[in-house]
Amino acid sequence: MKFISIDIETTGLDPQKNQILEFGAIAIDTSKHEPYIDSFRAVFIHQELTGNPIALTMNAGLINEINTVLKDKDTLYILQSSASDTVYVRNSQGFQEYFDEWLQSINFTERLTLAGKNLASFDLKFIEAAGIKIKYRHRMIDPAILYVDWEKDETLPDLQQCLDRAGIVKSVEHTSLGDAGDVAELVLKKLLCS
């Protein structure tokens, strides 16, 4: 099975007012001996940010990266750095071009199965509000359902609780690629244990 684990970092919780800062994706193909196919990271270069203090503080390093790009007069707003595999985009159209090109390059051209923590209730709302088009299947993988304790939990576990329950000793990074990677690892661990 092929799937794409997706995560975004934003300036807040409201997709109508707040902005996507970073988009990360990890391509997985469980039919392969090495299921990790490739990764994709895009940073959105905004001239101004609208957000809440908690989200802005949590993403301070990312905002500094954006600031560095904005200060560099020689940097194009839409570019791909071969050194870092990061795409810097100013708008959704620029993002769409690079993301679609990446999907083609890894041969993920069919309607995608997506995975992500709170993907359907959070990330996709921002992605759609930004005008980004992803052709996906409406059945999605959220690792919370794989690691919920149906007898003890009153709510679905967060990403850190899922990692702890899977025996994966690490802290959630709160970066798009880090969190997308954690989701992929959680799903693969459950698949390999089955």
C-alpha positions as CSV (number, residue, x, y, z in Angstrom):
1,M,0.0,0.0,0.0
2,K,1.2,3.5,-0.9
3,F,0.5,6.4,1.4
4,I,1.7,9.9,2.0
5,S,2.1,11.1,5.6
6,I,1.4,14.8,5.8
7,D,1.8,17.5,8.5
8,I,1.7,21.2,8.5
9,E,2.8,24.0,10.8
10,T,0.6,27.1,11.1
11,T,0.3,30.5,12.7
12,G,-2.8,29.4,14.6
13,L,-5.9,27.2,14.7
14,D,-8.2,29.1,12.3
15,P,-7.8,28.2,8.7
16,Q,-9.8,31.3,7.6
17,K,-7.5,33.7,9.5
18,N,-4.2,31.9,10.1
19,Q,-1.5,30.8,7.6
20,I,0.4,27.7,6.7
21,L,4.1,28.1,7.5
22,E,5.4,24.7,6.6
23,F,4.2,21.6,4.8
24,G,5.9,18.3,5.1
25,A,5.2,14.9,3.4
26,I,6.8,11.5,3.6
27,A,6.0,9.0,0.8
28,I,5.6,5.4,1.9
29,D,5.2,2.2,-0.1
30,T,4.7,-0.9,2.2
31,S,5.2,-3.3,-0.7
32,K,8.9,-2.3,-0.9
33,H,11.7,-3.8,1.3
34,E,12.6,-0.2,2.3
35,P,9.1,1.5,2.6
36,Y,10.4,5.1,2.9
37,I,10.4,6.4,-0.6
38,D,11.1,10.2,-0.3
39,S,10.2,13.3,1.6
40,F,9.0,16.8,0.6
41,R,9.2,20.0,2.6
42,A,7.9,23.4,1.6
43,V,8.2,26.7,3.6
44,F,5.7,29.4,2.8
45,I,7.3,32.8,2.6
46,H,4.7,35.3,3.9
47,Q,5.4,39.1,4.0
48,E,3.1,39.4,7.1
49,L,1.9,36.8,9.6
50,T,-1.4,36.6,11.3
51,G,-1.5,34.3,14.3
52,N,-1.7,33.6,17.9
53,P,1.3,33.9,20.3
54,I,1.4,30.2,21.2
55,A,1.6,29.0,17.6
56,L,4.1,31.8,16.7
57,T,6.3,31.0,19.7
58,M,6.2,27.3,18.9
59,N,7.3,28.0,15.4
60,A,10.0,30.6,16.2
61,G,12.7,28.7,14.4
62,L,10.6,28.4,11.3
63,I,9.8,32.1,11.4
64,N,13.5,32.9,11.7
65,E,14.1,30.7,8.6
66,I,11.4,32.7,6.7
67,N,12.9,36.0,7.9
68,T,16.3,34.9,6.6
69,V,14.8,34.2,3.2
70,L,13.0,37.5,3.2
71,K,16.2,39.4,4.1
72,D,18.2,37.8,1.3
73,K,17.7,40.1,-1.7
74,D,19.2,37.5,-4.0
75,T,16.7,34.7,-3.1
76,L,13.9,34.1,-5.4
77,Y,10.5,33.7,-3.7
78,I,9.9,30.4,-5.5
79,L,13.0,28.3,-5.5
80,Q,14.3,24.9,-4.6
81,S,17.5,24.6,-2.7
82,S,19.4,21.6,-3.9
83,A,21.4,21.7,-0.7
84,S,18.5,21.3,1.7
85,D,15.6,19.8,-0.3
86,T,13.4,22.6,0.9
87,V,11.1,24.4,-1.5
88,Y,10.4,28.1,-0.6
89,V,7.1,29.3,-2.0
90,R,5.3,32.6,-1.8
91,N,1.8,31.3,-2.6
92,S,-0.3,28.2,-3.1
93,Q,0.3,28.1,-6.9
94,G,4.0,27.9,-6.4
95,F,3.5,25.2,-3.8
96,Q,1.2,23.3,-6.1
97,E,3.7,23.3,-8.9
98,Y,6.5,21.8,-6.8
99,F,4.3,19.3,-4.9
100,D,2.7,17.9,-8.1
101,E,6.2,17.7,-9.7
102,W,7.4,15.8,-6.6
103,L,4.5,13.4,-6.7
104,Q,5.2,12.7,-10.4
105,S,8.9,12.1,-9.7
106,I,8.2,9.4,-7.1
107,N,5.4,7.9,-9.2
108,F,2.6,8.7,-6.8
109,T,0.2,9.7,-9.5
110,E,-3.0,7.9,-8.4
111,R,-5.5,9.3,-5.9
112,L,-3.5,9.4,-2.7
113,T,-4.1,7.6,0.6
114,L,-3.2,10.2,3.3
115,A,-2.0,9.7,6.8
116,G,-1.6,12.2,9.6
117,K,-2.4,13.1,13.1
118,N,-5.6,15.1,13.1
119,L,-5.2,15.4,9.3
120,A,-8.9,15.4,8.4
121,S,-10.0,17.7,11.2
122,F,-7.1,20.2,11.0
123,D,-4.4,20.0,8.3
124,L,-6.8,19.5,5.4
125,K,-8.9,22.4,6.4
126,F,-5.9,24.7,6.1
127,I,-4.7,23.0,2.9
128,E,-8.2,23.5,1.3
129,A,-8.5,27.1,2.6
130,A,-5.2,27.9,1.0
131,G,-6.5,26.6,-2.4
132,I,-4.1,23.7,-2.5
133,K,-5.5,20.8,-4.5
134,I,-4.5,17.3,-3.4
135,K,-6.3,14.3,-5.0
136,Y,-6.9,12.0,-2.1
137,R,-9.0,9.1,-1.1
138,H,-11.5,10.0,1.6
139,R,-10.4,7.1,3.9
140,M,-7.4,8.4,5.9
141,I,-5.0,6.9,8.4
142,D,-4.8,8.6,11.8
143,P,-2.4,6.8,14.2
144,A,-4.6,7.7,17.2
145,I,-7.0,4.9,16.2
146,L,-4.1,2.4,16.1
147,Y,-2.9,3.3,19.6
148,V,-6.1,4.2,21.5
149,D,-6.8,2.2,24.7
150,W,-10.5,1.6,24.3
151,E,-11.0,0.7,28.0
152,K,-9.0,3.6,29.6
153,D,-8.9,6.5,27.2
154,E,-11.6,9.2,27.4
155,T,-10.3,10.8,24.2
156,L,-8.0,9.8,21.4
157,P,-4.3,9.9,22.2
158,D,-2.1,12.7,20.9
159,L,1.0,12.1,18.9
160,Q,3.3,11.9,21.9
161,Q,1.0,9.4,23.6
162,C,1.0,7.3,20.4
163,L,4.8,7.3,20.3
164,D,5.0,6.3,24.0
165,R,2.5,3.5,23.5
166,A,4.4,2.2,20.5
167,G,7.6,2.1,22.5
168,I,9.2,4.8,20.3
169,V,11.4,6.8,22.6
170,K,11.4,10.3,21.3
171,S,9.7,13.7,21.7
172,V,7.4,15.2,19.2
173,E,9.4,17.7,17.2
174,H,6.5,20.0,16.1
175,T,8.1,20.3,12.6
176,S,6.2,19.2,9.5
177,L,8.7,16.6,8.4
178,G,9.4,15.4,11.9
179,D,5.7,14.9,12.7
180,A,5.0,13.4,9.3
181,G,7.9,11.0,9.9
182,D,6.5,10.1,13.3
183,V,3.1,9.3,11.9
184,A,4.7,7.1,9.1
185,E,6.8,5.3,11.8
186,L,3.7,4.7,13.9
187,V,1.7,3.3,11.1
188,L,4.6,1.1,9.8
189,K,5.3,-0.2,13.3
190,K,1.6,-1.4,13.7
191,L,1.7,-2.9,10.2
192,L,4.9,-4.8,10.9
193,C,3.5,-6.1,14.2
194,S,0.4,-7.5,12.5
